Amino acid sequence: MNSCMTFDLDGTLLNHESKLSKENVESLKEAQKRGIEIIVATGRNYPDVVEIFKETGIKTWIIAANGATIHTPDGELMHDVPMEKKKALDLLKWLEENDYYYEVFSKNYLYTPQTARELITIEMDRLCTANPDIDRAELEHYANTQFKQTNFSFINSYKDLEDESIPVYNILAFSFDLQKLAKGWETFKEDTSVTLVTSGKYNFEFEHLLASKGHALTKLADHLGISLQETLAMGDSMNDLSMLSLVGYPVAMGNAREDVKAVCLEVTDTNDQNGVAKTINKMLNQIEVAN
């Protein structure tokens, strides 16, 4: 049972400060020591995941950009599903015209417009002025989580990405304006040429129709000769549903959305309570007893 364990990052393996706890790191190492294949499946871009794990000594398979890329533990790109370039540019044009902060996940960089961060500050100011009870520190935390990612490259506009040699794996739109978020979702929810998901309270994301954590995990499990029925997966957000609904043992974090909890066999503690470590240790104990 559970010859493979797959984990989302934000809200799952990472705590609210976007860090890996000592407990989670030790449990991952112990699982690997027992011969269990560890896979990270995240909405983050691949270079960002490498940076997060840099000091841990852990090498894993990495499904990044919501399933658009798969990298081996040694860092080789095994598979990728970039968006069709014209479609990606059309989406970016719409986001720019409607004043959204956006990030474009590509091979080596995370592209964002020069002026994009100003948009977030302006939205934050407006929101706090209109709603004095809002916790500005919490909003700043969400903004800083975006800005702390790795390998940013600042562009003048989406037109800088027209070069066909620049793959677009994922487009993330971020806003503190809930009406803007709703507008984006309503505009594209019926678009059958892309996958539309959300991975957090203030974003929505686009990727190729065949790019999802579920698609990527299926491909990787087949490559590794692992049964999805013998796979554990853990997550907290909508972009985790595609993989959680496939595996034999789906587990939701205590901080997960209710629709994520609804498709899982169990709910563990939150990401700040080392829910991942507790679940891994429980599974390893069960395997030991069974043997």
C-alpha positions as CSV (number, residue, x, y, z in Angstrom):
1,M,0.0,0.0,0.0
2,N,1.1,3.6,-0.8
3,S,4.2,2.8,-2.8
4,C,3.9,6.4,-4.0
5,M,3.1,9.5,-2.0
6,T,2.3,12.8,-3.8
7,F,2.1,16.2,-2.1
8,D,1.0,19.7,-3.0
9,L,3.2,22.5,-1.7
10,D,1.4,25.7,-0.7
11,G,-1.1,25.0,2.1
12,T,0.1,21.4,2.3
13,L,3.8,20.7,2.7
14,L,4.6,24.3,3.3
15,N,3.4,26.2,6.4
16,H,1.8,29.7,6.2
17,E,5.3,31.2,5.9
18,S,5.9,29.1,2.8
19,K,8.5,27.1,4.6
20,L,9.2,23.4,5.0
21,S,9.1,22.3,8.7
22,K,11.7,20.1,10.2
23,E,9.0,17.5,10.9
24,N,7.8,17.4,7.3
25,V,11.4,17.1,5.9
26,E,12.2,14.2,8.3
27,S,9.0,12.3,7.4
28,L,9.7,12.7,3.6
29,K,13.3,11.3,4.1
30,E,12.0,8.4,6.2
31,A,9.4,7.5,3.5
32,Q,12.1,7.6,0.8
33,K,14.4,5.4,3.1
34,R,11.5,2.9,3.1
35,G,11.5,2.8,-0.7
36,I,8.4,4.9,-1.2
37,E,8.4,7.2,-4.3
38,I,7.9,10.8,-3.3
39,I,6.3,13.2,-5.8
40,V,5.8,17.0,-5.4
41,A,2.8,18.3,-7.4
42,T,2.5,22.1,-7.3
43,G,1.2,25.1,-9.0
44,R,4.6,26.8,-8.6
45,N,7.1,27.0,-11.3
46,Y,9.9,24.3,-11.3
47,P,12.9,26.7,-10.4
48,D,10.9,27.8,-7.4
49,V,10.4,24.2,-6.1
50,V,14.2,23.6,-6.5
51,E,14.9,26.6,-4.4
52,I,12.5,25.5,-1.7
53,F,14.1,22.0,-1.4
54,K,17.7,23.2,-1.9
55,E,18.9,22.9,1.7
56,T,17.0,19.7,2.6
57,G,19.0,17.1,0.7
58,I,15.8,15.7,-0.7
59,K,15.4,14.9,-4.4
60,T,12.0,14.1,-5.7
61,W,10.0,13.9,-8.9
62,I,8.5,17.3,-9.4
63,I,5.2,18.0,-11.2
64,A,5.1,21.8,-11.5
65,A,3.0,24.6,-13.1
66,N,-0.2,22.7,-12.2
67,G,0.9,19.6,-14.2
68,A,2.4,21.4,-17.3
69,T,5.9,20.1,-16.5
70,I,7.4,16.9,-15.0
71,H,11.1,16.9,-13.9
72,T,13.1,13.9,-12.7
73,P,14.8,13.9,-9.3
74,D,18.0,14.8,-11.1
75,G,16.4,17.8,-12.7
76,E,15.8,16.6,-16.3
77,L,12.6,17.7,-18.0
78,M,10.8,14.5,-18.7
79,H,7.5,15.9,-20.1
80,D,5.9,19.3,-20.7
81,V,2.6,20.6,-22.0
82,P,3.0,24.3,-23.0
83,M,-0.1,26.4,-23.9
84,E,-0.7,27.2,-27.5
85,K,1.2,30.5,-28.0
86,K,-1.6,32.5,-29.6
87,K,-4.1,31.5,-27.0
88,A,-1.7,32.4,-24.2
89,L,-1.0,35.8,-25.7
90,D,-4.8,36.5,-26.1
91,L,-5.3,35.7,-22.4
92,L,-2.4,37.9,-21.4
93,K,-3.7,40.8,-23.6
94,W,-7.1,40.5,-21.8
95,L,-5.4,40.5,-18.4
96,E,-3.3,43.6,-19.2
97,E,-6.3,45.5,-20.7
98,N,-8.3,44.8,-17.5
99,D,-5.4,45.7,-15.1
100,Y,-4.6,42.4,-13.5
101,Y,-1.4,41.4,-11.9
102,Y,-0.2,38.3,-13.7
103,E,2.7,35.8,-13.7
104,V,3.7,33.7,-16.7
105,F,5.4,30.4,-15.8
106,S,8.0,29.4,-18.4
107,K,11.1,27.2,-18.6
108,N,13.6,29.3,-16.7
109,Y,11.7,32.4,-15.6
110,L,8.6,33.7,-14.0
111,Y,7.6,36.6,-16.2
112,T,5.6,39.6,-14.8
113,P,5.1,43.2,-16.0
114,Q,7.4,45.9,-14.6
115,T,4.3,47.8,-13.2
116,A,2.4,44.7,-12.0
117,R,3.4,45.0,-8.3
118,E,2.1,48.6,-8.2
119,L,-1.3,47.2,-9.1
120,I,-1.4,45.0,-6.0
121,T,-0.4,47.9,-3.8
122,I,-3.1,50.1,-5.3
123,E,-5.7,47.4,-4.8
124,M,-4.6,46.8,-1.2
125,D,-4.9,50.6,-0.5
126,R,-8.4,50.8,-1.9
127,L,-9.6,47.7,-0.1
128,C,-8.2,48.9,3.3
129,T,-9.6,52.4,2.8
130,A,-13.1,51.1,1.9
131,N,-13.0,48.4,4.7
132,P,-11.1,49.7,7.8
133,D,-11.6,46.4,9.6
134,I,-9.6,44.4,7.0
135,D,-6.3,43.1,8.3
136,R,-3.7,44.7,6.0
137,A,-0.9,42.5,7.4
138,E,-2.8,39.5,6.1
139,L,-3.1,41.0,2.6
140,E,0.6,41.9,2.7
141,H,1.4,38.3,3.6
142,Y,-0.5,37.1,0.5
143,A,1.3,39.6,-1.7
144,N,4.7,38.8,-0.3
145,T,4.1,35.1,-0.9
146,Q,3.8,35.9,-4.6
147,F,6.7,38.2,-4.7
148,K,9.1,35.9,-2.9
149,Q,9.1,33.3,-5.7
150,T,12.3,32.6,-7.6
151,N,13.6,33.7,-11.0
152,F,11.4,36.6,-11.7
153,S,12.0,38.4,-15.1
154,F,10.3,41.7,-15.6
155,I,8.8,42.5,-19.0
156,N,7.2,45.6,-20.5
157,S,4.1,43.8,-21.7
158,Y,2.9,40.4,-22.9
159,K,4.3,41.2,-26.4
160,D,7.8,40.5,-25.0
161,L,6.7,36.9,-24.8
162,E,5.7,36.5,-28.5
163,D,9.0,34.6,-29.3
164,E,8.1,30.9,-29.9
165,S,11.2,29.8,-28.0
166,I,9.5,31.0,-24.8
167,P,7.1,28.3,-23.6
168,V,4.1,29.4,-21.6
169,Y,3.2,26.7,-19.0
170,N,0.8,28.5,-16.8
171,I,-0.7,32.0,-16.4
172,L,-1.6,33.1,-12.9
173,A,-3.8,36.2,-12.4
174,F,-3.9,37.7,-8.9
175,S,-6.1,40.3,-7.4
176,F,-7.4,41.5,-4.0
177,D,-10.5,42.8,-5.8
178,L,-13.1,40.0,-5.5
179,Q,-15.2,41.5,-8.2
180,K,-12.2,41.4,-10.6
181,L,-11.6,37.8,-9.6
182,A,-15.2,37.0,-10.3
183,K,-15.1,38.8,-13.6
184,G,-12.1,36.7,-14.7
185,W,-13.7,33.5,-13.7
186,E,-17.0,34.3,-15.4
187,T,-15.3,35.4,-18.6
188,F,-13.3,32.2,-19.1
189,K,-15.2,29.4,-17.2
190,E,-16.9,28.2,-20.4
191,D,-13.7,28.4,-22.5
192,T,-13.1,24.8,-23.5
193,S,-9.6,25.5,-25.0
194,V,-7.9,26.0,-21.6
195,T,-8.0,24.6,-18.0
196,L,-9.1,27.2,-15.5
197,V,-8.3,26.6,-11.8
198,T,-7.7,28.4,-8.6
199,S,-4.9,27.6,-6.1
200,G,-5.6,30.3,-3.6
201,K,-8.0,32.9,-2.2
202,Y,-7.0,35.7,-4.6
203,N,-6.1,34.0,-7.9
204,F,-7.2,32.1,-10.9
205,E,-4.9,30.3,-13.3
206,F,-4.8,29.1,-17.0
207,E,-3.0,26.2,-18.5
208,H,-3.2,23.8,-21.4
209,L,-6.3,21.7,-21.5
210,L,-4.2,18.6,-20.9
211,A,-2.2,20.1,-18.1
212,S,-3.4,19.2,-14.6
213,K,-1.9,17.6,-11.6
214,G,-4.1,14.6,-12.3
215,H,-2.9,14.2,-16.0
216,A,0.7,14.5,-14.9
217,L,0.4,12.1,-12.0
218,T,-1.2,9.5,-14.3
219,K,1.6,9.8,-16.8
220,L,4.3,9.6,-14.1
221,A,2.7,6.7,-12.3
222,D,2.6,4.8,-15.7
223,H,6.3,5.7,-16.3
224,L,7.2,4.4,-12.8
225,G,5.0,1.4,-13.0
226,I,3.1,2.5,-9.9
227,S,-0.6,1.8,-9.3
228,L,-2.6,5.0,-8.6
229,Q,-4.7,2.8,-6.3
230,E,-1.6,2.3,-4.2
231,T,-0.9,6.1,-4.2
232,L,-1.4,8.6,-1.4
233,A,-2.1,12.2,-2.4
234,M,-2.5,15.2,-0.1
235,G,-3.7,18.7,-1.0
236,D,-5.8,21.6,0.1
237,S,-7.1,23.5,-3.0
238,M,-9.1,23.3,-6.2
239,N,-6.0,22.6,-8.3
240,D,-5.5,19.4,-6.3
241,L,-8.8,17.9,-7.1
242,S,-7.7,16.3,-10.4
243,M,-5.1,14.2,-8.5
244,L,-7.0,13.6,-5.3
245,S,-9.9,12.1,-7.3
246,L,-7.6,9.6,-9.0
247,V,-5.7,8.0,-6.2
248,G,-6.6,5.2,-3.8
249,Y,-5.8,7.2,-0.7
250,P,-6.7,10.9,-1.0
251,V,-6.1,13.0,2.2
252,A,-7.2,16.7,2.7
253,M,-5.4,19.1,4.9
254,G,-7.3,20.6,7.9
255,N,-7.0,24.0,6.2
256,A,-8.4,22.6,2.8
257,R,-11.4,23.9,1.0
258,E,-14.7,22.1,1.8
259,D,-15.0,20.7,-1.7
260,V,-11.5,19.2,-1.4
261,K,-12.3,17.6,1.9
262,A,-15.5,16.1,0.4
263,V,-13.5,14.0,-2.2
264,C,-11.0,12.7,0.4
265,L,-11.0,9.6,2.6
266,E,-9.7,11.5,5.6
267,V,-8.8,15.0,6.8
268,T,-5.5,15.5,8.6
269,D,-4.2,18.5,10.6
270,T,-3.4,21.8,9.0
271,N,-0.2,22.8,7.2
272,D,0.9,24.7,10.3
273,Q,0.3,21.6,12.5
274,N,2.5,19.3,10.3
275,G,-0.4,17.4,8.9
276,V,1.8,15.9,6.2
277,A,4.3,14.5,8.7
278,K,1.6,13.0,10.8
279,T,-0.1,11.3,7.8
280,I,3.2,9.9,6.5
281,N,4.2,8.6,9.9
282,K,0.8,7.0,10.3
283,M,1.1,5.3,6.9
284,L,4.6,4.1,7.6
285,N,3.4,2.6,10.9
286,Q,0.6,0.8,9.1
287,I,2.9,-0.6,6.5
288,E,5.3,-1.8,9.3
289,V,2.4,-3.6,11.1
290,A,1.2,-5.1,7.9
291,N,4.6,-6.5,7.2
